[in-house]
Amino acid sequence: MIDAAEIIRTGTSILFLTLDSLRYDVARNALDDGLTPRMASLLPEGGWERRHTPGSFTLPAHMAFFSGFLPKLPQPEQPPRLWECRPPAFKTVAKETFVFEASNLLNGLAEHGYRSVCMGGVTYFSRETPLGSVLPDMFDEDHWRPEFCSPEMDSTRHQVDQALQIAAKYDGRPLYLFVNVSATHVPHGHYLGDSRDTLASQRAALAYADDHLGRLISALTAKQRWLIIMCADHGDAFGEDGFHGRGIAHPVVMNVPFAAMVR
């Protein structure tokens, strides 16, 4: 079990990667077929865990994440949470759980000297609309450019380059570095030269992103220890039972890949 309380106490930096809209079955199949070798070298033994997301589309899922609620295992018994807001007096919390005295995780980490930086991807992080400012407003610092968004075929490279610049800027300071990887969000048909978005094109998008995400993690962990959390915020339906998209409580939307490790 990861001792998040010790991690925060010692000022270990945190990298939180959300692979937007990535279905669990796509992530698992890509891993098994050798399309994501960098992730294969980084993931804990057993690879991706299948978990249930707390939200069926980007906004509620990330609001839950930043409030301390990560995806849960699809089983009655749950391991202790990595972190949570101080609970009512009648509830006990595992000693390994980081308990924060704030309305959200980012403010709680700030009380321990962390700087939170958001590397936006999809338009919920773009500040192009009032709603697109809700999530970035939770951070000390946020970054978004059109080339970070999914219509750009090389979006992950641009995001990783920016993330590495941020990490270098705050070298030596505890950092909560969040990257919303947009490549796996529609549109991704262009990775197969197609105008349609499909399971196959999302898999191709993940294969594209793999090398850049591996580059990011390797560069960060070469200098210091990091807690790394990777997951999807939700999945996407591509015609299963007649459903398309997200924001629906279908298993292909609610089942997401998850991994957490200290490196």
C-alpha positions as CSV (number, residue, x, y, z in Angstrom):
1,M,0.0,0.0,0.0
2,I,1.2,3.5,-0.8
3,D,1.7,5.6,2.4
4,A,0.4,9.0,1.1
5,A,0.6,10.5,4.6
6,E,4.4,9.8,4.6
7,I,4.7,11.0,1.0
8,I,3.1,14.4,1.8
9,R,5.1,14.7,5.1
10,T,8.4,14.3,3.3
11,G,7.4,16.7,0.4
12,T,7.5,14.1,-2.4
13,S,6.1,15.6,-5.6
14,I,3.0,14.2,-7.2
15,L,2.3,13.6,-10.9
16,F,-1.4,13.0,-11.7
17,L,-2.1,12.0,-15.3
18,T,-5.7,11.7,-16.5
19,L,-6.0,10.0,-19.9
20,D,-9.2,11.7,-21.0
21,S,-12.0,9.3,-22.1
22,L,-9.7,6.3,-22.2
23,R,-11.7,3.1,-21.8
24,Y,-10.4,0.3,-19.6
25,D,-10.7,-2.3,-22.3
26,V,-8.8,-0.1,-24.8
27,A,-6.0,0.5,-22.2
28,R,-5.7,-3.2,-21.3
29,N,-5.8,-4.5,-24.9
30,A,-3.2,-1.9,-26.0
31,L,-0.9,-3.0,-23.2
32,D,-1.4,-6.8,-23.9
33,D,-0.7,-6.2,-27.6
34,G,2.5,-4.4,-26.9
35,L,1.3,-1.0,-28.2
36,T,2.3,0.9,-25.0
37,P,5.8,-0.3,-24.2
38,R,6.7,2.7,-22.1
39,M,3.7,2.3,-19.9
40,A,4.4,-1.5,-19.7
41,S,7.8,-0.7,-18.2
42,L,6.3,1.7,-15.7
43,L,3.1,0.1,-14.5
44,P,3.0,-2.0,-11.4
45,E,2.9,-5.8,-11.7
46,G,-0.4,-6.8,-13.3
47,G,-0.6,-3.6,-15.4
48,W,-3.8,-1.5,-15.3
49,E,-6.4,-2.0,-12.6
50,R,-10.0,-1.9,-13.6
51,R,-11.8,0.7,-11.5
52,H,-15.1,2.6,-11.4
53,T,-14.9,6.3,-12.0
54,P,-16.8,8.7,-9.7
55,G,-18.1,10.7,-12.7
56,S,-19.3,9.9,-16.2
57,F,-17.8,12.9,-17.9
58,T,-14.9,15.2,-17.5
59,L,-16.3,17.9,-15.1
60,P,-17.8,15.7,-12.3
61,A,-15.0,13.2,-12.5
62,H,-12.2,15.8,-12.0
63,M,-14.2,17.6,-9.3
64,A,-14.3,14.3,-7.4
65,F,-10.6,13.7,-8.1
66,F,-9.5,17.1,-6.8
67,S,-11.8,16.6,-3.7
68,G,-9.9,13.4,-2.8
69,F,-12.1,10.7,-4.5
70,L,-10.1,8.6,-7.0
71,P,-11.7,5.7,-9.0
72,K,-12.7,2.7,-6.8
73,L,-12.1,-1.0,-7.2
74,P,-15.2,-2.9,-8.5
75,Q,-15.6,-4.8,-5.3
76,P,-17.4,-4.3,-1.9
77,E,-14.1,-4.0,0.1
78,Q,-12.0,-1.0,-0.7
79,P,-8.4,-0.3,0.3
80,P,-7.7,2.8,2.3
81,R,-7.9,6.0,0.3
82,L,-4.7,7.9,-0.6
83,W,-6.2,11.1,0.8
84,E,-9.4,12.6,2.0
85,C,-10.8,15.7,3.7
86,R,-10.9,15.4,7.5
87,P,-14.0,13.2,8.2
88,P,-16.6,13.5,10.9
89,A,-15.5,12.4,14.3
90,F,-17.2,9.0,14.1
91,K,-15.2,7.9,11.1
92,T,-11.7,6.4,11.4
93,V,-9.1,6.8,8.8
94,A,-6.1,4.6,8.0
95,K,-2.8,6.1,9.2
96,E,-1.4,5.9,5.6
97,T,-4.1,8.2,4.3
98,F,-3.2,11.9,4.0
99,V,-6.0,13.8,5.7
100,F,-6.3,17.5,4.7
101,E,-8.0,20.3,6.5
102,A,-9.4,22.1,3.4
103,S,-12.3,22.1,1.0
104,N,-10.2,20.3,-1.7
105,L,-7.0,18.4,-2.1
106,L,-5.1,21.2,-3.8
107,N,-5.7,23.6,-1.0
108,G,-4.8,20.9,1.5
109,L,-1.5,20.3,-0.2
110,A,-0.8,24.0,-0.3
111,E,-0.8,24.0,3.5
112,H,2.1,21.5,3.3
113,G,4.1,23.7,0.9
114,Y,3.0,22.2,-2.4
115,R,2.4,24.2,-5.6
116,S,-0.4,22.9,-7.8
117,V,0.0,23.3,-11.5
118,C,-2.6,22.3,-14.1
119,M,-1.6,21.3,-17.6
120,G,-4.9,21.4,-19.4
121,G,-6.0,19.3,-22.3
122,V,-9.7,19.3,-23.2
123,T,-11.8,22.5,-23.2
124,Y,-13.0,22.1,-19.6
125,F,-9.5,23.4,-18.8
126,S,-9.3,26.1,-21.5
127,R,-10.8,29.1,-19.8
128,E,-12.6,29.7,-23.1
129,T,-15.9,29.7,-21.3
130,P,-17.0,30.5,-17.7
131,L,-17.4,26.7,-17.1
132,G,-13.9,26.1,-18.6
133,S,-12.5,28.1,-15.7
134,V,-14.0,26.1,-12.9
135,L,-11.3,23.4,-12.7
136,P,-8.3,25.6,-13.5
137,D,-9.4,28.1,-10.8
138,M,-8.6,25.3,-8.2
139,F,-4.9,25.4,-9.0
140,D,-2.1,27.9,-8.1
141,E,-1.2,27.9,-11.8
142,D,-2.7,26.6,-15.0
143,H,-1.7,26.3,-18.6
144,W,-3.7,25.6,-21.8
145,R,-3.1,26.3,-25.5
146,P,-5.0,25.1,-28.5
147,E,-2.2,22.7,-29.4
148,F,-2.8,20.9,-26.1
149,C,-6.3,19.9,-27.3
150,S,-7.3,16.7,-29.0
151,P,-7.7,18.1,-32.6
152,E,-3.9,18.6,-32.6
153,M,-2.3,15.3,-33.6
154,D,0.8,16.0,-31.6
155,S,-1.0,17.3,-28.5
156,T,0.8,15.0,-26.0
157,R,4.2,16.1,-27.1
158,H,3.3,19.8,-26.6
159,Q,1.8,19.0,-23.1
160,V,4.8,17.0,-22.0
161,D,7.3,19.7,-23.2
162,Q,5.3,22.3,-21.1
163,A,5.1,20.0,-18.1
164,L,8.9,19.4,-18.1
165,Q,9.5,23.2,-18.2
166,I,7.2,23.6,-15.2
167,A,9.0,20.8,-13.3
168,A,12.3,22.5,-14.0
169,K,11.0,25.8,-12.9
170,Y,10.0,24.5,-9.5
171,D,12.8,22.1,-9.1
172,G,13.3,21.5,-5.3
173,R,9.8,22.5,-4.3
174,P,7.0,20.0,-3.7
175,L,4.8,20.0,-6.8
176,Y,1.4,18.6,-7.6
177,L,1.6,18.4,-11.4
178,F,-1.6,17.6,-13.1
179,V,-1.7,16.7,-16.9
180,N,-5.0,16.1,-18.6
181,V,-3.9,14.1,-21.6
182,S,-6.3,15.0,-24.5
183,A,-5.1,12.6,-27.2
184,T,-7.5,9.8,-26.2
185,H,-10.5,12.2,-26.2
186,V,-12.5,12.6,-29.4
187,P,-11.6,13.5,-32.1
188,H,-8.9,10.8,-32.5
189,G,-9.9,9.2,-35.8
190,H,-7.0,11.2,-37.4
191,Y,-4.5,8.7,-35.8
192,L,-5.9,6.2,-38.3
193,G,-6.5,8.7,-41.1
194,D,-10.3,8.4,-40.6
195,S,-12.9,11.0,-39.8
196,R,-14.7,8.6,-37.5
197,D,-13.8,8.0,-33.8
198,T,-13.7,4.3,-32.9
199,L,-12.2,1.9,-30.4
200,A,-9.4,1.3,-32.9
201,S,-8.6,5.0,-33.2
202,Q,-8.6,5.5,-29.4
203,R,-6.2,2.7,-29.2
204,A,-4.0,4.3,-31.8
205,A,-4.2,7.6,-29.9
206,L,-3.0,5.9,-26.7
207,A,-0.1,4.2,-28.7
208,Y,0.9,7.7,-29.9
209,A,0.8,9.2,-26.4
210,D,2.8,6.3,-24.8
211,D,6.3,7.5,-25.8
212,H,5.7,11.1,-24.6
213,L,4.2,10.0,-21.3
214,G,7.1,7.6,-20.8
215,R,9.5,10.5,-21.6
216,L,7.8,12.7,-19.0
217,I,7.9,10.1,-16.2
218,S,11.5,9.1,-16.9
219,A,12.7,12.7,-16.9
220,L,10.9,13.5,-13.6
221,T,12.0,10.4,-11.7
222,A,15.6,10.6,-12.9
223,K,16.1,13.5,-10.4
224,Q,13.8,12.7,-7.4
225,R,11.1,10.4,-6.1
226,W,7.6,11.0,-7.3
227,L,4.1,9.6,-6.5
228,I,2.6,8.9,-9.9
229,I,-1.1,8.3,-10.5
230,M,-2.5,7.5,-13.9
231,C,-6.1,6.9,-14.7
232,A,-9.0,7.8,-17.0
233,D,-11.7,10.2,-15.9
234,H,-14.3,8.2,-17.8
235,G,-14.7,6.0,-20.9
236,D,-16.5,6.6,-24.2
237,A,-19.3,4.5,-25.9
238,F,-18.8,3.7,-29.6
239,G,-22.2,2.2,-30.3
240,E,-22.4,-0.4,-27.5
241,D,-26.2,-1.1,-26.9
242,G,-26.8,1.9,-29.2
243,F,-25.0,4.4,-26.9
244,H,-22.4,6.9,-28.1
245,G,-20.3,9.3,-26.1
246,R,-20.1,9.8,-22.3
247,G,-22.3,11.2,-19.5
248,I,-24.1,7.9,-19.3
249,A,-23.9,5.2,-16.7
250,H,-22.9,2.4,-19.2
251,P,-20.1,0.0,-18.2
252,V,-17.8,1.1,-21.0
253,V,-18.0,4.7,-19.6
254,M,-17.8,3.8,-15.9
255,N,-14.9,1.3,-16.1
256,V,-11.6,3.0,-16.3
257,P,-7.9,2.1,-16.1
258,F,-6.0,3.0,-12.9
259,A,-2.5,2.7,-11.7
260,A,-0.5,4.3,-8.8
261,M,3.1,3.9,-8.0
262,V,6.1,5.6,-6.3
263,R,9.2,5.9,-8.4
